Amino acid sequence: MRSLARLLLALALALPLTYTPRIAAAAPPAAPVLKARDQALYIVKAGLKSADFQARGMAYRGIAFDKTDKDLKKKLEDGTTDPQWTVRMGVAAAYYAIKDPAWKKVVFDALTMPVLSAMETLPVLDEVAEKDAIDVLLMVLADKEHEAHDKIFSALVSLNRPYLPGLCVAALAHKEALVSGAAQRAIKKLDPVLQLKVLEAIAKAQGGNDAVIKLLVDLGTASDERVGVTYLMNVKPKDGALLDSILLVRALHGDRSVGKALAAAAVRSQGAAQLQLLQALRLVAGKEEAAQLKAILQQGPSAEVLFQVYEILARAGDRSMQKEAEALAESTDVDVRATGVFYLGWVGGAGRIGEMHKYLVDGIPGVRIAAARVLGHISSYISVGPLKEAMEAERDEKVRMELIKALAGIKHKEAYQALTFFTRERDGEVRRIVVRALAESGDASVRAGLQNALNDNDVRIRSEAVRGFILSDVAKAADVWKRSLRWLPRGVVLELTRELNKTMEGFLEIALQDNGKDDNSIQVREETLLALHLLPDAEQRILYKLLEQSDDEDLRVRILKRLFELDKAKVTVSIKSTAMQAPPRARIAAIRMLGKLKGDKEATELLAKFLEEPDERVRIAAALTVLGG
């Protein structure tokens, strides 16, 4: 019994001892809750070991916010040896954030590394100040130890970064020929539509440099006549011939302000140069400029120059030369007869239509040209038959061009039907004039001709056909427009938007929905985003629609940024919804933008939530935003 009692006592004393430890194991002390900033720093430090390149790059950028980290520079130095450029880009951004000049070496090495494309590496400069971006680029471009100068500038032109105007100006004025030469070669690749601000900055800064001005003039000469050349207003060349070239190009692009100066240049010029200036002056001259040209008549001009002077006088409404014109029309000198015929026909108007019809079969090509121009000016439907017959019988290419222009100038259904016969002409310029006239008609009867033009080898002619369908057949135009996005030349989207305004809203939307990745599709997209600025009432509506519908991550990021510029308060909801659910890149961009919504409680709560996300990229993006990056 005693032994049993002792056993029971021992068990009773032992039970509390064995139970207490179990209670302690089941309920450990609660871990301390980290503040959002501490949690963010923990996340970015952990991200340095991530297998995901983008996550690792963002993590390196994030550790720069830890001012207490004594090993920070050692970690960044280790990051500079990372084999992935995406990671080293984050290292460069971190160095820049802590004002360590080592960021320049990281960027320099990347831009001069043969295995890396400049298109990949240049985005590293998007987060640095413009002055710093220009400084490091000039340093790279001045280095003689590599051959990437033209490739770097070519990528800069393609990417069209905000610092491009400042860089071009600084590079052109650089003392190193290596830098200025690369910049001059890059000017030839600038797009007068998309990069007008760059060209204007160059012209303003280098307005007295004849070599640079010559490049700008060449660019204007090569541009379509519907593309503006306002940048040429800011140049003042020392060379007189170059100044005349500038006046000529501006006139060809419809700048009437140069009329007086161009007329003066034509009066003092001789030979082919004088003829060229007069041909340009014809497009912009008024009565005052025309009167200046009478001085040329005292110089004993050639037959070609004589014709140009009389044509400009007639177009300006000057009737003072009728007596002289009659003498020219009856002259035995066959080379000047055309001048008299043109002047008398133009100032005589409809009363001379019958006479002009007869001149269409004259034995002198110049006379036939004069008659055609007059009939195009009078623009009467009764001339359609004679012009069509003359066109079918004519063999001289110059005369045929004037005949087709005359037909195109007659706004009548009979003229449109006649023009349809010439949509398959051998001469591309003739076809372009025909199709443009059909496009402007808006008449349903011309659609067969426009359909033929869509298969033309000349991209300009196809563009005119697209314009025609937009003007005359909206139902089919959408399908035609979609197919044209692969080849549409530069300037067309902007020109159509300027001309047709609200009619283009749906077409711009279609262009931005297109997911083409070829060079032309990208060029059309950039131009379309620019064209949207011309429709301020519709821009936000279209962008918000595309933000929800587009599968293109890059486009959604661009749209978010643009909407933020337009209306910060209105876009807040879209930023939050994109941050919660969207393709990865768009989502990360939106998370980074949450940091710009200062004082927004919901944005702060979302960031705290994203710090707990299982997706590593999302966690690090949120951490960066919390830290202020």
C-alpha positions in Angstrom: 0.0 0.0 0.0 2.8 2.4 0.9 4.5 1.8 -2.4 1.2 2.4 -4.3 0.6 5.7 -2.3 4.1 6.9 -3.1 3.5 6.1 -6.8 0.3 8.1 -6.9 1.9 11.1 -5.2 4.8 11.0 -7.7 2.3 11.0 -10.6 0.3 13.9 -9.1 3.5 16.0 -8.8 4.7 15.2 -12.3 1.4 16.0 -14.2 1.7 19.9 -14.0 5.3 19.7 -15.1 4.5 17.8 -18.3 1.5 19.9 -19.3 3.0 23.3 -19.0 5.5 23.0 -21.8 2.7 21.9 -24.2 0.8 25.1 -23.5 3.9 27.2 -24.3 4.5 25.4 -27.6 0.9 25.9 -28.8 0.9 29.7 -28.3 4.3 31.3 -29.1 4.7 35.0 -28.5 3.3 37.2 -31.4 5.9 38.4 -33.9 6.3 42.2 -34.1 4.3 43.8 -36.9 6.7 45.6 -39.3 5.9 49.2 -40.6 5.3 49.4 -44.3 8.6 51.1 -45.0 10.6 48.4 -43.0 8.6 45.7 -44.7 9.4 47.3 -48.1 13.1 47.4 -47.3 13.0 43.7 -46.2 11.3 42.8 -49.5 13.8 44.6 -51.8 16.8 43.2 -49.9 15.4 39.7 -50.3 14.8 40.4 -54.0 18.6 40.7 -54.6 18.7 36.9 -54.7 15.7 36.6 -57.0 16.0 34.4 -60.1 13.7 36.8 -62.0 15.8 39.4 -63.8 13.2 42.2 -63.6 12.5 41.6 -59.9 16.2 41.6 -59.2 16.7 44.8 -61.1 13.9 46.6 -59.2 15.4 45.2 -55.9 18.8 46.8 -56.6 17.0 50.1 -57.3 15.1 49.7 -54.0 18.1 49.1 -51.7 19.3 52.7 -52.4 16.5 53.9 -50.1 18.2 52.3 -47.1 20.4 55.1 -45.9 21.6 53.0 -42.9 23.0 50.1 -44.9 26.8 50.3 -44.5 27.2 47.6 -47.2 25.1 49.4 -49.8 28.0 50.4 -52.1 29.4 46.9 -51.9 26.1 45.4 -52.9 25.8 47.8 -55.8 29.3 47.1 -56.9 28.5 43.3 -56.9 25.4 44.2 -59.0 27.5 45.8 -61.7 28.9 42.3 -62.6 25.5 40.8 -63.0 25.2 39.2 -66.5 21.7 40.6 -67.1 21.4 44.1 -68.3 17.9 44.4 -66.8 19.6 44.0 -63.4 22.4 46.4 -64.1 19.9 49.0 -65.2 18.5 48.8 -61.6 22.0 49.2 -60.3 22.6 52.3 -62.4 19.3 53.8 -61.2 20.4 53.1 -57.6 23.8 54.7 -58.1 22.0 57.8 -59.6 19.6 58.0 -56.7 22.5 58.2 -54.1 24.3 60.7 -56.4 27.2 58.3 -57.0 28.9 59.0 -60.4 29.4 55.3 -60.9 26.0 55.2 -62.7 27.7 56.8 -65.7 30.1 54.0 -66.0 27.3 51.4 -65.9 25.5 53.2 -68.7 28.6 53.9 -70.7 29.6 50.2 -70.6 26.2 49.1 -71.6 25.9 51.5 -74.6 29.3 50.6 -75.9 28.9 46.8 -75.4 28.6 45.2 -78.9 26.3 42.4 -77.7 23.7 44.8 -76.4 21.3 46.9 -78.5 21.1 50.6 -77.8 17.3 50.2 -78.0 17.5 47.9 -74.9 19.9 50.1 -73.0 18.7 53.7 -73.5 15.5 53.3 -71.3 17.9 53.5 -68.3 18.1 57.3 -69.0 14.3 57.8 -68.6 14.6 58.3 -64.9 17.5 60.7 -64.9 17.4 64.5 -65.3 17.6 65.7 -68.9 21.0 67.4 -68.3 22.5 64.2 -66.9 21.1 62.1 -69.8 22.7 64.5 -72.3 26.0 64.6 -70.5 26.5 60.8 -70.4 25.4 60.4 -74.0 27.9 63.0 -75.2 30.5 61.2 -73.2 29.7 57.9 -75.0 29.5 59.6 -78.4 32.9 61.3 -77.9 34.6 58.0 -77.1 36.8 56.7 -79.9 37.2 53.2 -78.6 34.0 51.9 -80.1 32.0 52.1 -83.4 28.5 52.4 -82.0 28.0 56.1 -82.5 25.6 55.9 -85.4 23.7 53.0 -83.9 23.2 54.9 -80.6 21.9 58.0 -82.5 19.7 55.9 -84.7 18.1 54.3 -81.6 17.7 57.7 -80.0 15.8 58.9 -83.1 13.6 55.8 -83.1 12.8 56.0 -79.4 12.2 59.8 -79.7 13.0 60.5 -76.0 12.2 64.0 -74.4 15.9 64.9 -74.2 16.4 64.3 -78.0 16.1 68.0 -78.9 18.6 69.1 -76.3 21.0 66.3 -77.2 20.9 67.1 -80.9 21.6 70.8 -80.2 24.5 70.0 -77.9 25.9 67.3 -80.2 25.9 69.5 -83.3 27.8 72.2 -81.4 30.3 69.7 -79.9 34.0 70.3 -80.5 34.6 66.6 -81.3 33.9 65.9 -85.0 33.0 62.4 -84.0 30.0 63.7 -82.1 28.8 66.4 -84.4 29.2 64.1 -87.5 27.0 61.5 -85.9 24.4 64.1 -85.1 24.4 65.4 -88.6 23.9 62.0 -90.0 21.1 61.5 -87.5 19.2 64.6 -88.8 18.6 62.8 -92.0 16.6 60.2 -90.1 14.4 62.6 -88.2 10.7 62.5 -89.0 9.2 65.9 -89.9 5.8 64.7 -88.6 6.8 63.0 -85.3 9.9 65.0 -84.5 9.0 68.5 -85.5 10.0 69.9 -82.1 13.5 68.4 -82.5 13.9 70.0 -85.9 12.7 73.3 -84.6 15.2 73.2 -81.7 18.0 72.4 -84.1 17.0 75.2 -86.5 16.8 77.7 -83.6 20.2 76.7 -82.1 22.0 76.2 -85.4 20.3 78.8 -87.5 23.6 80.2 -88.7 25.3 77.0 -89.5 25.1 76.5 -93.3 26.1 72.8 -93.1 23.2 72.0 -90.7 20.8 74.3 -92.6 21.6 72.3 -95.8 20.6 69.1 -94.0 17.3 70.7 -92.9 16.6 72.0 -96.4 17.3 68.5 -97.9 14.9 67.0 -95.3 12.2 69.5 -96.3 12.8 68.9 -100.0 12.3 65.2 -99.5 9.1 65.6 -97.4 5.6 65.2 -98.8 4.1 68.6 -99.7 1.5 68.2 -97.0 4.1 67.9 -94.2 5.0 71.3 -92.5 8.5 72.8 -92.6 8.0 75.5 -89.9 11.5 74.7 -88.7 12.9 76.5 -91.7 11.5 79.8 -90.5 14.2 79.9 -87.8 17.3 79.7 -90.0 19.5 82.5 -91.4 22.1 81.1 -93.8 25.1 83.1 -94.9 25.0 81.6 -98.4 22.6 83.4 -100.7 21.9 80.3 -102.8 21.0 78.4 -99.7 18.6 81.2 -98.6 16.9 80.9 -102.0 16.6 77.1 -101.5 14.9 77.7 -98.2 12.4 80.1 -99.7 11.7 77.6 -102.5 11.1 74.7 -100.1 8.8 76.8 -97.9 6.8 77.9 -100.9 6.5 74.3 -102.1 5.0 73.5 -98.7 2.5 76.3 -99.0 4.1 79.1 -96.9 2.7 82.3 -98.5 4.7 84.5 -96.2 7.8 83.9 -98.4 6.1 85.3 -101.5 7.8 88.7 -101.6 11.3 87.4 -100.8 10.9 84.6 -103.3 9.8 87.0 -106.0 12.9 89.2 -105.4 15.1 86.1 -105.6 13.5 85.1 -108.9 14.2 88.6 -110.3 17.9 88.5 -109.5 18.4 84.9 -110.5 19.2 83.5 -114.0 18.7 80.2 -115.9 17.5 77.0 -114.3 17.6 78.5 -110.8 15.3 81.3 -111.9 12.8 78.9 -113.5 12.8 76.7 -110.4 12.0 79.7 -108.2 9.2 80.9 -110.5 7.6 77.4 -110.5 7.5 77.5 -106.7 6.3 81.1 -106.6 3.3 80.1 -108.7 1.9 78.3 -105.6 2.1 81.3 -103.2 2.2 84.5 -105.3 -0.4 87.3 -104.9 -0.9 90.6 -106.9 2.1 92.3 -105.2 4.5 89.5 -105.9 3.3 89.1 -109.4 3.9 92.8 -110.0 7.5 92.4 -108.9 8.1 89.9 -111.7 7.5 92.4 -114.5 11.1 93.4 -114.1 12.0 90.0 -115.5 10.3 90.8 -118.8 12.9 93.5 -119.4 15.7 90.9 -119.1 14.9 89.2 -122.4 13.8 85.9 -120.7 13.7 82.4 -122.2 10.4 81.1 -123.5 10.0 78.9 -120.4 10.7 81.8 -118.0 8.3 84.1 -120.0 5.5 81.5 -119.7 6.0 81.3 -115.9 5.9 85.1 -115.5 2.7 85.5 -117.5 1.1 82.5 -115.7 1.8 84.1 -112.3 0.4 87.4 -113.5 -2.7 85.8 -114.9 -3.3 83.7 -111.7 -2.9 86.9 -109.6 -5.7 88.6 -111.7 -3.4 91.1 -113.5 -5.1 92.0 -116.8 -2.6 94.7 -117.9 -0.7 92.4 -120.3 -3.6 91.5 -122.7 -2.1 93.5 -125.6 1.3 91.9 -125.3 -0.4 88.5 -124.8 -2.3 88.9 -128.1 1.0 89.6 -129.9 2.6 86.5 -128.4 -0.4 84.3 -129.3 -0.1 85.4 -133.0 3.7 85.4 -133.1 5.6 83.4 -135.7 7.9 82.3 -132.8 6.3 79.0 -131.9 8.0 79.0 -128.5 6.1 82.0 -127.2 2.7 81.3 -128.6 1.8 79.1 -125.6 2.3 82.1 -123.3 -0.2 84.3 -125.1 -2.7 81.5 -125.4 -2.5 80.8 -121.7 -2.8 84.4 -120.5 -5.7 85.3 -122.8 -7.6 82.1 -121.9 -7.1 82.5 -118.2 -8.2 86.1 -118.0 -10.9 85.6 -120.6 -12.6 82.8 -118.6 -15.6 80.8 -119.9 -15.9 83.0 -123.0 -12.8 81.3 -124.4 -13.7 77.6 -123.7 -14.4 76.8 -127.3 -11.2 78.4 -128.4 -9.3 76.3 -125.8 -10.9 73.1 -127.0 -9.4 73.8 -130.4 -6.0 74.4 -128.9 -6.0 70.9 -127.4 -5.1 69.5 -130.8 -2.6 72.3 -131.7 0.7 71.0 -133.1 2.8 72.8 -130.4 3.0 70.9 -127.1 3.3 74.1 -125.1 0.0 75.4 -126.6 -1.8 72.2 -125.7 -0.4 72.5 -122.1 -1.6 76.1 -121.9 -5.1 75.2 -123.1 -5.3 72.3 -120.6 -4.4 74.5 -117.7 -7.0 77.1 -118.7 -9.7 74.5 -119.0 -8.8 73.1 -115.6 -9.1 76.6 -114.1 -12.5 77.3 -115.8 -13.6 73.8 -114.6 -16.7 73.4 -116.8 -18.3 70.0 -117.3 -18.6 70.7 -121.1 -14.8 70.3 -121.3 -14.9 66.7 -120.1 -15.3 65.1 -123.5 -12.6 67.1 -125.3 -10.1 66.6 -122.5 -10.8 62.8 -122.4 -10.4 62.5 -126.2 -7.2 64.6 -126.0 -5.8 62.4 -123.2 -6.5 59.2 -125.2 -4.7 60.6 -128.3 -1.8 62.4 -126.5 1.7 60.8 -126.4 3.7 63.7 -124.9 4.1 62.9 -121.1 4.1 66.6 -120.0 0.9 67.3 -122.0 -0.8 64.2 -120.6 0.0 65.4 -117.1 -1.7 68.8 -117.7 -4.7 67.1 -119.3 -5.3 64.8 -116.4 -4.9 67.8 -113.9 -7.5 69.6 -115.9 -9.9 66.7 -115.8 -9.2 66.3 -112.1 -10.1 70.0 -111.5 -13.6 69.6 -112.9 -15.9 68.7 -110.0 -18.6 66.9 -111.9 -19.9 63.3 -112.2 -19.0 63.1 -115.9 -15.4 64.1 -115.0 -15.2 61.4 -112.3 -16.4 58.7 -114.7 -13.9 59.8 -117.3 -11.1 59.8 -114.7 -11.9 56.2 -113.8 -10.6 55.1 -117.2 -7.1 56.3 -116.2 -6.6 54.6 -112.8 -4.3 52.1 -114.6 -2.1 54.6 -116.4 1.6 53.7 -116.6 2.8 57.0 -115.1 2.5 56.9 -111.3 2.1 60.6 -110.9 -0.9 60.6 -113.3 -2.5 57.7 -111.3 -2.0 59.7 -108.1 -3.7 62.8 -109.5 -6.6 60.6 -110.8 -7.1 58.7 -107.5 -6.9 61.9 -105.4 -9.6 63.5 -107.5 -11.8 60.4 -107.2 -11.2 60.3 -103.5 -12.2 64.0 -103.1 -15.4 63.5 -105.1 -17.1 61.5 -102.4 -19.2 60.0 -105.2 -20.4 56.4 -104.9 -19.7 55.9 -108.6 -16.0 56.1 -108.2 -15.6 53.2 -105.8 -14.5 50.8 -108.5 -11.7 53.1 -109.4 -10.7 53.4 -105.7 -10.8 49.6 -105.4 -8.3 49.3 -108.3 -6.1 51.9 -106.7 -5.8 49.8 -103.5 -3.8 47.3 -105.5 -1.4 49.9 -106.9 2.3 49.4 -106.4 2.7 53.1 -105.4 2.1 53.6 -101.6 1.0 57.2 -102.2 -1.7 56.1 -104.6 -3.0 53.5 -102.2 -3.1 56.2 -99.5 -5.3 58.4 -101.7 -7.6 55.4 -102.2 -7.9 54.9 -98.4 -8.8 58.5 -98.0 -11.4 58.1 -100.8 -13.1 55.2 -99.0 -13.2 57.2 -95.7 -14.9 60.1 -97.6 -17.3 58.0 -99.6 -17.9 54.5 -98.1 -17.5 54.5 -94.3 -18.9 50.9 -94.1 -16.1 49.5 -96.2 -13.5 52.1 -95.0 -12.9 50.4 -91.7 -11.8 47.2 -93.3 -9.6 49.1 -95.9 -8.1 51.1 -93.0 -7.2 48.0 -91.0 -5.3 46.5 -94.0 -3.5 49.8 -94.7 -1.9 50.0 -91.3 1.0 47.8 -92.5 2.1 50.2 -95.2 0.5 53.6 -94.6 3.3 56.2 -95.1 4.2 58.8 -92.5 2.1 62.0 -92.2 -1.1 60.4 -93.6 -2.7 59.8 -90.2 -2.0 63.3 -89.0 -3.1 64.9 -92.3 -6.4 62.9 -92.4 -7.1 63.9 -88.8 -6.4 67.6 -89.5 -8.6 67.4 -92.5 -11.5 65.2 -91.4 -11.5 65.9 -87.7 -14.2 63.9 -85.9 -14.7 61.5 -88.8 -11.3 60.0 -87.9 -12.2 59.1 -84.3 -13.1 55.5 -85.0 -10.2 55.1 -87.4 -7.7 56.3 -84.8 -9.2 53.8 -82.4 -8.7 51.0 -84.9 -5.1 52.0 -85.4 -4.4 51.8 -81.7 -6.1 48.5 -81.3 -3.8 47.0 -84.0 -1.1 44.8 -82.4 1.4 44.9 -85.3 5.0 44.9 -84.2 6.7 45.7 -87.5 8.4 49.1 -88.0 5.5 50.6 -90.0 2.9 49.6 -87.5 4.9 51.2 -84.7 5.3 54.4 -86.7 1.6 54.5 -87.4 0.8 54.0 -83.7 3.1 56.8 -82.7 1.6 59.1 -85.2 -1.9 58.1 -84.1 -1.2 59.0 -80.5 0.0 62.4 -81.7 -3.1 62.7 -83.9 -5.4 62.1 -80.9 -4.1 65.4 -79.5 -6.0 67.1 -82.4 -9.3 65.7 -81.0 -9.3 67.0 -77.5 -13.0 66.2 -77.0 -12.5 62.6 -77.9 -9.0 61.8 -76.7 -9.7 60.8 -73.2 -12.8 58.8 -74.1 -10.8 56.8 -76.7 -7.9 56.3 -74.3 -10.1 55.0 -71.5 -11.8 52.6 -73.8 -8.4 51.3 -75.1 -7.1 51.0 -71.5 -9.8 48.5 -70.8 -9.8 46.6 -74.1 -6.2 46.5 -75.3 -4.0 43.4 -74.8 -0.9 45.4 -75.6 1.0 46.0 -72.3 3.2 48.8 -73.7 0.2 50.7 -75.1 -1.6 50.4 -71.8 1.4 51.8 -69.9 1.6 54.7 -72.4 -2.2 55.4 -72.1 -2.0 55.5 -68.3 0.8 58.0 -68.4 -1.0 60.2 -71.0 -4.3 60.1 -69.0 -2.4 61.1 -65.8 -1.0 64.1 -67.7 -4.5 65.0 -68.9 -6.5 64.6 -65.7 -4.8 63.2 -62.6 -8.0 63.2 -60.5 -10.1 61.3 -63.2 -7.5 58.6 -63.9 -7.1 57.6 -60.3 -9.8 54.9 -60.5 -8.2 53.4 -63.6 -4.7 53.4 -62.0 -6.1 51.4 -59.0 -8.0 49.0 -61.1 -5.0 48.4 -63.5 -2.8 47.9 -60.4 -5.2 45.1 -59.2 -5.8 43.3 -62.4 -4.0 43.7 -65.7 -1.2 42.1 -67.8 2.1 42.1 -65.7 3.9 45.1 -67.2 0.8 47.3 -67.1 0.1 46.2 -63.6 3.6 47.0 -62.4 3.5 50.4 -64.0 0.1 51.2 -62.3 1.5 50.1 -58.9 4.4 52.5 -59.4 1.9 55.2 -60.3 0.1 54.7 -57.0 2.9 56.6 -55.4 1.9 59.7 -57.3 -1.6 59.7 -55.7 -0.4 61.6 -52.7 -2.8 61.6 -49.7 -5.0 58.9 -51.3 -5.9 56.5 -48.4 -7.1 53.7 -50.7 -3.8 53.8 -52.7 -1.9 53.4 -49.5 -4.0 50.4 -48.4 -3.5 48.8 -51.9 0.3 49.2 -51.6 0.2 47.5 -48.1 -1.9 44.7 -49.7 0.5 44.3 -52.6 3.5 43.9 -50.2 1.9 40.6 -49.2 1.3 39.4 -52.8 2.7 36.0 -53.8 4.0 37.4 -57.1 7.5 38.6 -56.5 7.5 41.3 -59.1 4.3 42.8 -57.7 5.8 42.7 -54.1 9.0 44.5 -55.2 7.1 47.0 -57.3 4.9 47.9 -54.3 8.0 48.1 -52.1 9.7 50.5 -54.5 6.6 52.6 -54.5 6.3 52.6 -50.7 10.0 53.7 -50.5 9.4 56.5 -53.0 11.0 55.0 -56.1 
